[in-house]
Amino acid sequence: MLLPLFFFFFFLLFHLHLSSSSSSISFPDFQIIDVLQPPLSVTSTLPNDTHFSDDSNSKYTLRLLHRDRFPSVSYRNHHHRLHARMRRDSDRVSSLLRRISGKVVSSSSSSSDSRYQVDDFGSDVVSGMDQGSGEYFVRIGVGSPPRDQYMVIDSGSDMVWVQCQPCKLCYKQSDPVFDPAKSGSYTGVSCGSSVCDRVGNSGCHSDGCRYEVMYGDGSYTKGTLALETLTFAKTVVRNVAMGCGHRNRGMFIGAAGLLGIGGGSMSFVGQLSGQTGGAFGYCLVSRGTDSTGSLVFGREALPVGASWVPLIRNPQAPSFYYVGLKGLGVGGVRIPLPDGVFDLTESGDGGVVMDTGTAVTRLPTAAYAAFRDGFKSQTANLPRASGVSIFDTCYDLSGFVSVRVPTVSFYFTEGPVLTLPARNFLMPVDDSGTYCFAFAASPTGLSIIGNIQQEGIQVSFDGANGFVGFGPNVC
């Protein structure tokens, strides 16, 4: 009866505490964690069906896969996987900080005239955690006829690209490298095109517009800018501005490239803004399950009954999705925090970014310390364990079948409060019953809401009206 009890609390807490008014919420003070639930398997398999669609709602969805599902990289044990993931996570955070500080040129936020119309569509989402190439993968058909390719989704990037033949320098990917010579819809972008002008690091070459994208960890892609057709299940999207990378290096092992879904005009979302209003949503698959998440584009991705939080624009970093966070709660008690600790300043510093590529939520040191200490004070009855990797608050739950833990909540601007499922803030870090509080201090004033805290929650972006929604469903 322990497992059904856990899911009962999961369902009850999520639906009671994702509300449009914090004053109407009466918080329960605990959740139940099933300690006997095994950690994420170190072996992985890919699903047989890479696409699915949902015609009943007049929309298409695509499957998102967590990178754990890819068999090309194996781990000795859960401990080995965790440390590899945390190393990648540190690189990701460093990359975001460098970009927001202005050391990376952002693409223009102006939108282009689109020459095609699309219905709502999407894809399943798979995690890319273990391949060094981002956390979540989506399978997309590239070219005509379409060649299926695994691509990383990244809410902090504004470029769509794949590795291309002839490949002068390519990393190993799961699918054959895309050959534009075999695609009937591939068209190179000319140097004088407005599309070429919108790429941050572009240049002219004898064969047309060239692009170059450098990532904060030293990874890069360089090649030719083109217009190409992408296929999402039954939906065909033509004339997508896409990088055809002939020189590529770095942390993208396994994936063919990257599908940028950031807030800039060159991202996939930005290119479709005239048709979809910048609307898309995702459900990130939970760790330790064989299920898949989903990625959906179009107005049908905006569910009725969601709790909506205003998006905040940072002109210094237009690619990123900032939200207003006002407070943190533990066990139904709001934690005292320094005034303005989550504010975005006029100079573009600080603020709170939602990011699919960062795993662990980062909070400014003062906020994290108060939050952590509040959690520790309400878990004093649980045996402590030594810190693991970036986690400094861990517990030895090896002797337990289930434990009672306090709730953790985010208090957003204008009222909504999100109470997380227990597995989204207390996570197993080895095979021996060690669980850690899944938050960490940020090296700067920037806060990042990572994908561990977003797992299993329906997240929707309404770019036209400037909101992000949570719920109303779990996934």
Summary of the structure (lengths in Angstrom):
residues: 475
radius of gyration: 21.6
end to end distance: 21.8
largest distance: 69.4
contacts: 1750
relative contact order: 0.19
helix: 19%
strand: 36%
